[in-house]
Amino acid sequence: MYFDGIAICSNVGFPYIFLTFTSNPNWSAVQNILSSMNLTIVHRPDIVVRVFRIKFEQLLIDLTKKKKQGRVIACELSFVEFKFIMDNNHSSCPL
């Protein structure tokens, strides 16, 4: 098990793919769900997270099990999470 990118590079060599995967509130799956409930992304940010998770898991299956880009020797996953702290003036915001 590798704990960071430096350890991976020192043991198996440098990567030839650096992949960034981000969520998009304008994905058709997200927009279809929100429009059917007559809501916006502000009302249900969890839907973007759920769709992201589904797409991300499919990407991992495509890369690791289906070997769409070749054999995977090592992988490091890093997630960046943004949290919002609001003052009392924004208490009506559902986030």
C-alpha positions as CSV (number, residue, x, y, z in Angstrom):
1,M,0.0,0.0,0.0
2,Y,1.3,3.4,-0.9
3,F,0.6,6.5,1.2
4,D,1.5,9.2,-1.2
5,G,2.6,10.0,-4.7
6,I,6.3,10.2,-3.8
7,A,6.3,6.7,-2.5
8,I,4.6,5.4,-5.6
9,C,7.1,7.1,-7.9
10,S,10.1,5.8,-5.9
11,N,8.8,2.2,-6.0
12,V,7.1,1.8,-9.4
13,G,8.4,4.8,-11.5
14,F,6.8,8.0,-12.7
15,P,3.3,8.1,-14.0
16,Y,2.5,8.8,-17.6
17,I,-1.1,9.8,-16.8
18,F,-2.2,12.5,-14.4
19,L,-6.0,12.5,-14.2
20,T,-8.3,15.1,-12.7
21,F,-12.0,14.3,-12.3
22,T,-14.4,17.1,-11.2
23,S,-18.1,17.3,-10.7
24,N,-20.4,19.4,-12.9
25,P,-23.8,20.6,-11.8
26,N,-24.7,21.0,-15.5
27,W,-24.4,17.2,-16.2
28,S,-27.6,16.1,-18.0
29,A,-28.3,13.4,-15.3
30,V,-28.2,16.1,-12.6
31,Q,-30.4,18.6,-14.6
32,N,-32.9,15.9,-15.5
33,I,-33.4,14.9,-11.8
34,L,-33.6,18.5,-10.6
35,S,-36.0,19.6,-13.4
36,S,-38.3,16.7,-12.7
37,M,-38.6,17.9,-9.1
38,N,-38.7,21.6,-10.1
39,L,-35.6,22.4,-8.0
40,T,-32.2,24.0,-8.6
41,I,-28.8,22.9,-7.5
42,V,-29.0,25.2,-4.5
43,H,-31.8,23.1,-3.1
44,R,-30.2,19.7,-3.6
45,P,-26.4,19.7,-3.8
46,D,-26.4,16.1,-2.7
47,I,-27.6,15.1,-6.1
48,V,-24.4,16.4,-7.7
49,V,-22.4,14.4,-5.2
50,R,-24.3,11.2,-5.9
51,V,-24.0,11.5,-9.6
52,F,-20.3,12.3,-9.2
53,R,-19.8,9.2,-7.1
54,I,-21.5,7.0,-9.7
55,K,-19.4,8.5,-12.6
56,F,-16.2,8.2,-10.5
57,E,-16.8,4.6,-9.6
58,Q,-17.5,3.8,-13.3
59,L,-14.2,5.6,-14.2
60,L,-12.3,3.5,-11.7
61,I,-13.8,0.3,-13.1
62,D,-13.0,1.3,-16.7
63,L,-9.4,2.1,-15.7
64,T,-8.6,-0.8,-13.4
65,K,-10.8,-3.8,-14.2
66,K,-11.5,-3.1,-17.9
67,K,-8.0,-1.8,-18.5
68,K,-9.1,0.8,-21.0
69,Q,-5.8,2.7,-20.7
70,G,-3.6,-0.4,-20.0
71,R,-2.6,-2.1,-16.8
72,V,-2.7,0.0,-13.6
73,I,0.3,-0.6,-11.4
74,A,-0.4,1.9,-8.7
75,C,-2.9,4.6,-7.9
76,E,-3.3,7.5,-5.5
77,L,-6.7,9.0,-4.9
78,S,-7.0,12.5,-3.4
79,F,-10.2,14.3,-2.7
80,V,-10.6,18.0,-2.1
81,E,-13.6,19.0,-0.2
82,F,-14.9,22.5,0.1
83,K,-16.9,23.4,3.2
84,F,-18.8,26.7,3.5
85,I,-19.2,28.5,6.7
86,M,-21.9,31.2,6.7
87,D,-22.8,33.8,9.1
88,N,-26.3,34.2,10.6
89,N,-27.4,36.5,7.8
90,H,-27.5,33.5,5.4
91,S,-29.3,31.1,7.7
92,S,-32.0,30.4,5.0
93,C,-29.5,28.8,2.7
94,P,-29.9,25.1,2.6
95,L,-26.2,24.4,2.5
